[in-house]
C-alpha cells in the first residue's frame, strides 16, 4: 500500500471511531435546518458546504473541525486550547476547533455563522423565512 492509500485508510478508520461519529452527528444535527447545506467529501473527510462554498470540514484526525470565520482572533483569545490555527491557515479565513473541548453552544453558533458567511442571499432569505435570524 502506498503512502496515499495508507493515509486514506487511516482516515477511514478514524471516521469509524465512536467519538468521531458522535462529533459528526452533532454537526449534522446542528446544521440540518440550514437551507442548501450539502455534505460531501473534502480532503477525504466529511465537508459541509453552503451551495458550492465550504464552511466546515472534519480534519483527518477526527477530533478537529475546520470552520470558516472572520472572527478567529476573538475566539482564539477567549480559549486558545479550543480555537487555534496552524501555519497552513494563516492566510485563510478558517479556524481549527478542538471538538473535545468546545462547548456545544459555541460550536452550534460557529457553524451557523460560518454557513451565513458562505450562503447566498437566496439561502439567507430562506433561512430568515423559516423564522430564524442571523446570529451576528
N, C-alpha and C positions, 0 to 999 in steps of 0.2 A: 504494500500500500504506500503510495507516495505521500508526501507531506500534506498536500492539499486535501487528499481524501481522508487522511488521518485527522486533520483539523475538522473537517465536516463531520466525521464520525464522532469525534469528541463533543462537538456542539450538539449533535443529535442526542447523544447520551445525556448531556446536561439538561436538555429540554424535557427529558422524561423524569427528572428528579422531582420529588413531591414539592419541595419549596418553590421550584421554578414554575411548576404547574399552578400552584396557589397564586403566585405573583401574577402570572398571565391571566388567570381567571378574574382577579381583582381588576386588572387593567381593562379587560374586555367588558366586564360588567359596568365599570365606570364610564366607558365611552360608548356603550351600545345605543344610547339615546341621541347621540350626536349625528346629525344628517351627513350623509356622504362619506362616512368612515369606511375605509377599505383596509382589510388586513391582508398583507402579502409579504413574502419573504424579502428581507433586506439584509444583505451580508449573511445569508443562511440562517437568520433568526427572524422571529415574527416582527414585522414592521407595521405601523399604523399610519395611514395616510388620510388626509382630508382631500378628497379627489385624487389628484396626482402628486400632492406635496406631502412629504414625510413630516410627521410631527412627533413621533416617538418610535423607538425600537428597543428591543431587548438586546443587551450586549451578549457576546459569546459566552461570558462566564455564567449567565443565567441568574445573576444576582444584582445586575446593574441595568438601569434603564437610561437610554439616551433620550432627552426631552428638549424640544425646541423652546427657547425662551429669550426674551430681550432683557430680562432682569436677573441674570445669573449672579452678578456681584451681590445683589441683595440677599439671595438665597444662600450663597456660599459664605457670606459674612455671618449670617444667622446660625448656620450649622455646617461648618466645613467638613465634618466627617460624613455627613449625609449628602451634601451637594458639593460637587467638585468638577474639575476638568483635568484632562491630560493635555500634554503639548499638542496632540493631534487636533484638539478642539479650540485652541487659542484663537484662531481666525474665523470661527464659525459661531453662529448663534444657537449653540446647543450646550447642554449641561448634563453631567452624569449624576444619577440619583441612586444611592445605595438603598436597595429595596428592603434590606434587613432592618434599617434604622429609620426610614422615612415614615412619618405618620400617615395613616390612610387619608385624613383630611387634606394634608399638604399635597399628597400625590394626586388626589382627585382634582384639586384646584389647579395644579400644574398641568395636568392632562387637558383639562377644558381650556385653559388659557392657550396652551400650545396648539390645540385644534383651532381655536378662534384666530390665532396668528396666521394659520395656514389656510383656513377656509375661504372660499369665495364669498362675495357679498350675497349671492343667492343662497348659499348654505347657511350663512349667518341669519338671513331673513327667515329661513325655515326654522332655525333654532329658536329665534325670538317668537315666531308664530306659534310655537309649541308652548309658549308661556315662560320660557327661560330668559334670563338677562345675562349679558356678558359679565364674567366675574372680575372685570377690571374697569 
